[in-house]
Amino acid sequence: MADKILPRKFDLTNKTAVVTAGGTGLGYFMTRGLLEQGAKVLIASRREDVLQQAVKDLRNATPKGEISYKTVDLADRRSLEAFAESVNKELGGVDIFIGNAGIDLFERVDDITDAAIDTSLQVNLSANIQLTRAFLPNMRKKKWGRVIFSSSVSSLVSGSTDGMSVYAATKAALNSFARTSAAEVGHDRITVNSLAIGVFGTDMLLQHLQGLDQTYGAGTAKTYTSKISSMTSLGRLGDPEELVGIVQLLASDAGSYITGQSIAIDGGISSTIWPNDSPTCEDIS
């Protein structure tokens, strides 16, 4: 009996979803996970060429999935308002909102500019609040909704990289917004959670590693990945595939009793005191 019931709990047929930055990096895998469960998904970001390619790739990966895109500049409030209005009109409301987009300008505390502060707050925090506000009426009307934010492990523990303080602060605020807003909307069967995401082996990270070798010399990337790996309990970086399951859980009825949580998907970075110096630690360089 349980084997028959559980798959239905994950089923997202007839659900509509919006995923910001849903065509690249970890957002791509989040989107694919929703499509695999039958959701109708719209991805959004600034670059139309990237969105078009992502839609093509996702259609190939999930032939039965229904995927579309819209451009939006999360740093522009007017662009956000127009985006939310058109999405609600065209989709008839949103059942699942995943606020995945984020920006880190890597400016040190004593050098950070007002413009960097404003942009970080708008993209990482305010845009998520504004879009949640825009999509909530339909969720309340249906008495069902899911809101998931991509936060960061840096919101839970201090990082070792200079220039992450404002980024970490905005992500910590996002965790708090998820926790407190969950209490407001829970009676309408709406859940709100955030994912404190660690370091994953995305294409973006691989490109960054290549840049390290080019800038600082051969071997820098290997040293970096070995250091990060040693900070995890598992002794390795995350595989983007490992994010799919938690998104499918939180977005479906299978996770209907999980709300107001910031869930660390970080291989244990946030719970590890001493480096894992095991010889089994892996690198992806």
C-alpha positions in Angstrom: 0.0 0.0 0.0 2.7 2.5 1.0 4.6 1.8 -2.3 1.5 2.9 -4.2 0.7 6.0 -2.1 4.2 7.5 -1.9 4.7 8.1 -5.6 1.4 9.9 -5.8 2.5 12.2 -3.0 5.3 13.5 -5.2 3.1 13.9 -8.3 2.9 17.6 -9.4 0.5 17.1 -12.4 -1.7 20.2 -12.9 0.6 22.3 -10.7 2.3 25.4 -12.2 5.7 26.5 -11.1 8.0 29.5 -11.5 11.8 29.1 -11.0 14.0 32.2 -11.1 17.4 31.4 -12.6 15.9 28.1 -13.5 17.8 27.5 -16.7 21.4 27.4 -15.4 23.4 25.9 -12.6 21.4 24.3 -9.7 18.3 26.0 -11.0 18.4 23.8 -14.1 18.3 20.7 -11.9 15.5 22.1 -9.8 13.4 22.8 -12.9 14.1 19.4 -14.3 13.0 17.8 -11.0 9.7 19.6 -11.2 9.1 18.7 -14.8 9.8 15.0 -14.0 7.0 15.1 -11.5 4.6 16.6 -14.0 4.6 20.3 -13.1 4.2 23.0 -15.7 7.3 25.2 -15.3 8.2 28.7 -16.3 11.9 29.7 -15.9 13.0 33.3 -15.6 16.2 35.4 -15.8 17.6 38.4 -17.6 19.3 36.7 -20.6 16.9 35.4 -23.3 19.5 33.4 -25.2 20.3 31.4 -22.0 16.6 30.8 -21.3 16.0 29.7 -24.9 18.9 27.2 -24.7 17.7 25.9 -21.3 14.2 25.3 -22.6 15.6 23.4 -25.5 17.8 21.3 -23.2 15.0 20.7 -20.7 12.6 19.6 -23.4 15.2 17.0 -24.6 15.7 15.9 -21.0 12.0 15.7 -20.1 10.1 15.2 -23.4 6.7 15.1 -21.6 7.4 18.2 -19.6 5.8 21.5 -20.2 8.4 24.3 -20.0 8.4 28.0 -21.0 10.3 31.1 -20.1 10.1 34.8 -19.5 12.8 37.4 -19.1 12.9 39.5 -16.0 15.4 41.8 -14.3 15.2 41.1 -10.6 17.2 44.2 -9.8 14.4 46.4 -11.4 11.2 46.7 -9.5 9.2 47.7 -12.5 10.4 44.7 -14.4 9.5 42.5 -11.5 5.9 43.9 -11.3 5.4 43.5 -15.0 6.7 39.9 -14.9 4.5 38.9 -12.0 1.4 40.4 -13.5 2.0 38.6 -16.9 2.8 35.3 -15.2 -0.4 35.4 -13.1 -2.4 36.3 -16.2 -0.9 33.7 -18.5 -0.6 30.8 -16.1 -3.7 31.6 -14.1 -1.6 31.9 -10.9 1.3 30.0 -9.5 1.2 27.0 -7.3 5.0 26.6 -6.7 7.5 29.5 -6.5 11.2 28.7 -6.3 13.3 31.9 -5.7 16.6 30.6 -6.9 18.3 33.7 -8.3 21.1 35.3 -6.3 24.1 37.6 -6.7 27.4 38.0 -4.9 29.5 41.0 -5.8 32.4 39.9 -3.6 33.2 43.3 -2.2 35.0 43.5 1.2 33.2 45.1 4.1 35.4 48.2 4.2 35.2 48.6 0.4 31.6 47.8 -0.4 29.7 50.4 -2.4 26.2 51.6 -1.8 25.3 50.4 -5.2 26.5 46.9 -4.4 24.5 46.9 -1.1 21.3 48.0 -2.9 21.7 45.4 -5.7 22.4 42.6 -3.3 19.4 43.4 -1.1 17.1 43.7 -4.1 18.1 40.6 -6.0 18.7 38.3 -3.1 16.0 39.4 -0.7 13.5 42.0 -1.9 12.8 40.3 -5.2 11.9 37.1 -3.5 9.6 38.9 -1.1 7.9 40.8 -3.9 7.3 37.7 -6.0 6.1 35.8 -3.0 3.6 38.6 -2.4 2.5 38.5 -6.0 1.9 34.7 -6.1 0.4 34.2 -2.7 -3.2 35.3 -3.6 -3.6 32.3 -6.0 -2.1 29.9 -3.4 -4.5 31.2 -0.7 -7.4 30.9 -3.1 -6.6 27.2 -3.9 -5.6 26.5 -0.3 -2.3 25.0 -1.5 1.1 26.4 -2.3 4.8 25.9 -2.0 7.5 28.5 -1.7 11.2 27.5 -1.7 14.1 29.9 -1.6 17.7 29.1 -2.5 19.7 30.3 0.5 23.3 29.5 1.2 25.4 27.7 3.8 27.1 31.0 4.3 23.9 32.1 6.0 24.6 29.6 8.8 28.4 29.6 9.1 31.2 32.0 8.2 33.0 31.4 4.9 36.7 31.6 4.3 36.4 33.9 1.3 36.6 37.7 1.6 33.7 39.7 0.2 30.8 37.4 1.2 29.5 39.3 4.2 26.6 41.2 2.5 25.7 38.1 0.4 25.6 36.0 3.6 23.5 38.7 5.4 20.9 38.7 2.6 20.7 34.9 2.6 20.3 34.9 6.4 17.5 37.4 6.1 15.9 35.2 3.4 15.9 32.3 5.9 14.2 34.5 8.5 11.6 35.6 5.9 10.8 32.0 5.1 10.4 31.1 8.8 8.2 34.0 9.7 6.1 34.1 6.6 5.5 30.3 6.9 3.6 31.1 10.2 1.4 33.6 8.4 0.3 31.4 5.5 0.3 27.9 7.0 -3.5 27.9 7.7 -4.0 28.0 3.9 -1.9 24.9 3.4 1.0 26.9 2.0 4.6 25.9 3.1 7.6 28.2 2.9 11.2 26.9 3.3 14.7 27.8 2.3 17.7 25.6 1.3 21.0 26.5 2.8 23.0 25.2 -0.2 26.7 24.3 0.0 29.3 24.0 -2.7 28.2 21.9 -5.7 30.1 20.9 -8.8 28.2 23.1 -11.3 29.4 24.2 -14.7 29.8 27.7 -13.2 32.1 26.3 -10.4 34.2 24.4 -13.0 34.6 27.6 -15.0 35.6 29.4 -11.8 38.2 26.7 -11.0 39.7 27.0 -14.5 40.0 30.8 -13.9 41.8 30.2 -10.6 44.5 28.1 -12.4 44.8 30.8 -15.1 45.1 33.6 -12.6 47.1 32.0 -9.8 48.9 29.2 -11.5 48.4 25.5 -12.1 47.3 23.5 -9.1 45.3 26.3 -7.5 42.0 24.7 -8.4 43.0 21.4 -7.0 44.1 23.0 -3.8 40.8 24.9 -3.5 38.5 21.9 -4.2 40.5 19.8 -1.7 40.1 22.4 0.9 36.4 22.8 0.4 36.0 19.0 0.3 37.8 18.7 3.6 35.2 21.1 5.2 32.4 18.6 4.5 31.5 15.5 6.5 31.3 13.5 3.3 34.7 14.7 2.0 33.5 15.9 -1.3 31.6 18.6 -3.2 27.9 18.1 -4.0 26.6 16.7 -7.3 23.8 18.9 -8.7 21.7 15.7 -9.1 21.6 15.5 -5.3 19.5 18.7 -5.0 16.6 17.2 -7.1 15.1 15.0 -4.4 14.8 17.7 -1.7 13.1 20.1 -4.2 10.7 17.4 -5.3 9.9 16.7 -1.6 9.3 20.3 -0.6 7.4 21.2 -3.7 4.9 18.3 -3.4 2.4 16.8 -0.9 5.2 14.4 0.2 6.7 17.4 2.1 3.4 18.9 3.3 4.3 18.9 7.0 7.7 20.7 6.4 7.5 24.5 6.7 9.4 27.4 8.1 12.7 25.5 7.9 16.2 26.3 6.5 17.5 23.0 5.4 21.2 22.6 4.9 22.1 20.8 1.7 25.8 21.1 2.2 27.5 17.7 2.8 27.9 18.6 6.4 29.9 21.9 6.2 27.6 23.6 8.6 27.9 20.8 11.2 31.6 20.0 10.9 34.1 21.5 13.4 37.3 19.8 12.3 38.4 19.3 8.7 37.9 15.9 7.2 41.4 14.9 6.4 40.5 11.4 5.2 42.5 10.3 2.1 39.1 9.6 0.5 38.4 13.3 0.1 37.6 14.0 -3.6 38.2 16.9 -5.9 36.6 17.8 -9.2 39.5 19.6 -10.8 
